[in-house]
Amino acid sequence: MKNCELSSAKPDYYAANRLADPRHTPLRRHSLPRPVPQMSTVREVFETMEYGPAPEQEDIALIWLKDHGHAMRPFVNGEFARFIDEVYFESINPRDGKRLARLVQCGETEVNAAVAAARAAFPSWSALSGHERARYLYAIARQIQKHSRLFAVLESLDNGKPIRESRDIDLPLVVRHFYHHAGWAQLRNETFIGYEPVGVCGQIIPWNFPLLMLAWKVAPALAAGNTVVLKPAEFTSLTALLFAELLQQISLPPGVVNIVTGNGQTGELIVRHRDVQKIAFTGSTEVGRIIRRETAGTGKKLSLELGGKSPFIVFEDADLDGAVEGVVDAIWFNQGQVCCAGSRLLLQESIAGKMIEKLRHRMESLRVGDPLDKGVDIGAIVAPVQLQRIQQLVEQGRAEGATCWQPSWAVPKEGFFFPPTLFTNVEPASVLAQIEIFGPVLVTMTFRTPGEAVELANNTIYGLAASIWTENLNLALDIAPKLKAGVIWINSTNLFDAASGFGGYRESGFGREGGSEGMYEYLVPSWERFQPDYEKQEVALRPYPSIYSTGNRHLEPLIDRSPKLYIGGKQTRSDSGYSFTVEDADGNHISETGLGNRKDVRNAVEAAAKAGSWSRATAHLRGQILYYLAENLSVRTTEFSNRLASLTGNSRDEAQREVQRAIERLFYYAAWADKYDGDVHQTPFRSVTLAMPEPWGVVGVACPAEQPLLALVSLIAPLIVLGNRVVTIPSWRFPLLATDLYQVLDTSDVPPGVINLVTGHPDELAMVLAQHDDVAALWYVGSAKVSGLLERESAGNLKATWVNHGKRRNWFDDHQAQGWEYLRHAVQIKNIWVPYGE
Ligand code: NAI
């Protein structure tokens, strides 16, 4: 055992050999072949478990680099394009810090050319038949397969990951991704009916799985019929350019895929480009937030796959030896530079000591060294900046009082290596427990009960993945839905497949990659294209009746007509102490209603948060309540129709039609309650992969001014039927239709807090919802300007937003006012991997 301070004291590529064998001296990188130690007996071999070197040939990759003069160009419109005034940066080998190649820092000229090429290619590419696109994707898969070793070696050279991983994990997954999506290309028209491709997709990827992240982005985009401008990470662009060469070989039409190299500035240019319709990003939460703000209001579709601090939970009945191997895969895979790395080990108290002892023993036998050695478990950290970040966070952890443990051997001095590291005595609120370290650093904490395990696991801003280890499947399946994470692995970890969606909850981002879930990220419903713009109309609330008001002409005396807010199942007076005037379509004063403020919204969110049992209620019960709501509304059809007609100035027939449609819509979603199923994905492991739709939790909804009853019902019914609780801002022009609903809600057994209604200025109140950290998602129908502002404000907790960008929806049209798109937006998918067999 040794203290963290002594790390990297002595170079040793073959860590497990360490100093046990005095004949063994640390090797230099290129000293091949290494002398095989003289073993005299089988027993000696067995006891020392000495490994010889098993170097992978790098010649072909080096020749490939040499052939390109160690200077790589961006891939634009089907060729490696030359631009004037090129600025270069270097890509280095993390194994030794030496230069591998120079790459072009693409600026405006290059990015503009790439986007223009993608734009020009879009019409013909998207017009190809599914079969034609499938053939291209299939050809890509085949071609990568043929050259997989070259890709793997180049990846390990550029990224520093062990060749065993790039060869046996990354490459097979890349190939699988293209095959799988060749299938989606073929089936798109019959599977995603009513959807069409988005257009030009800007894709920005990180350095931890360079080619795999490219595959995750490019394959679904092309399958759906989009064209692409992709930017690999500045540390690891080489396999993307090799991939581009392969696209030439299979004669992919020019412009369908363009690859621009460069740092974050190049990424920014893509994000800001007005001819890009979709941004797909994988990387840090910090940059994800910047991109959310940058794309706000532009109408660009966005998916973000961000950081994580995933829990690895071990219960006392788990197979501890299996769990130890799981930990190795969870945190030492790819040097821990994995967004879903199991970096927080949560141990049930009774087995914590035993598990840590086993883990330390196992850590002693891990081998850190040359990524191209087939016997190495942990390769090099991608770049000095990342190594320094890991070192700093480890130092900070020690300074905070946590206990650091590292194996007795040292890592190589040359290159960027960091030893596997284990922290105990970690406080749940400490930096170590909260910050994504993105290195081979594991922190452990203990729990006593399953409830405590869930609480500890969810004590993070992130929500990407979690592992549960127990022999009790009932317990595992009870815990899985309680964890706020997009992927759950039971008695397993870091399993990925093209057929299964991957992506996060909370500040780990939104959107999924893989499977049908991932395909939707590259499609838009056709009806969205045909929505007209709202006429410019400012929301103007009058806090006091105008002196010109013609009085309360149509309705009962004012004493009966001063509706309050509806929060937690109760009618509540507005905190502001103000009311606003409700007028009919002709400007006649009708009534006053409570002017909700920030505090009211916060109270409503609190009430909705408390109504969590609604999310756990059976789908049958939720459906029944919606039916009951419809029934009770139906009983009052005349009253609601009269109210609608007198307020909106619409004919009685039209008003009745709106009420009828609202009732129908409630029936429609009640019908879906127990039919919006998940999936069992066809992943190629001995595993059942359950894709479970889960409600977001608390969702904010801001309704448009028009069709005050129908729009409100159309927006909240899909949300609540799938288990969300809503804080709703009804139509500001005709809020009485919503306030009239209070009694219907009460008589329909809607539990308190499931539907909260706060009347007032929709844009101001929606802004409070956008900024609220306990609101998980926000739907808004209103102006383009406010849509943009809300998207920007939502960056705080990276809540998912669904806004209309000022487009007018026809609430009577079933294509655009109900259906799959609403249900899809009402949930997030959790993929739970349950292995089977002995
Ligand atoms: P990063 O988020 O800065 O980089 C990811 C990609 O985004 C790269 O291609 C980069 O060039 C690009 N980029 C950077 N700034 C941009 C901007 N303003 N607009 C558009 N594109 C931009 O991640 P970085 O700095 O490489 O790593 C820092 C930390 O981020 C890591 O320590 C880790 O915690 C986290 N990270 C998470 C990843 C994940 O898979 N979730 C992957 C990489 C990093």
Boltz pocket constraint, residues with backbone or C-beta under 6 A from the ligand:
constraints:
  - pocket:
      binder: B
      contacts: [[A, 204], [A, 205], [A, 206], [A, 207], [A, 208], [A, 231], [A, 232], [A, 233], [A, 234], [A, 262], [A, 263], [A, 264], [A, 265], [A, 266], [A, 267], [A, 268], [A, 271], [A, 282], [A, 283], [A, 284], [A, 285], [A, 287], [A, 288], [A, 290], [A, 291], [A, 305], [A, 306], [A, 307], [A, 308], [A, 338], [A, 339], [A, 386], [A, 389], [A, 436], [A, 437], [A, 438]]
      max_distance: 6.0
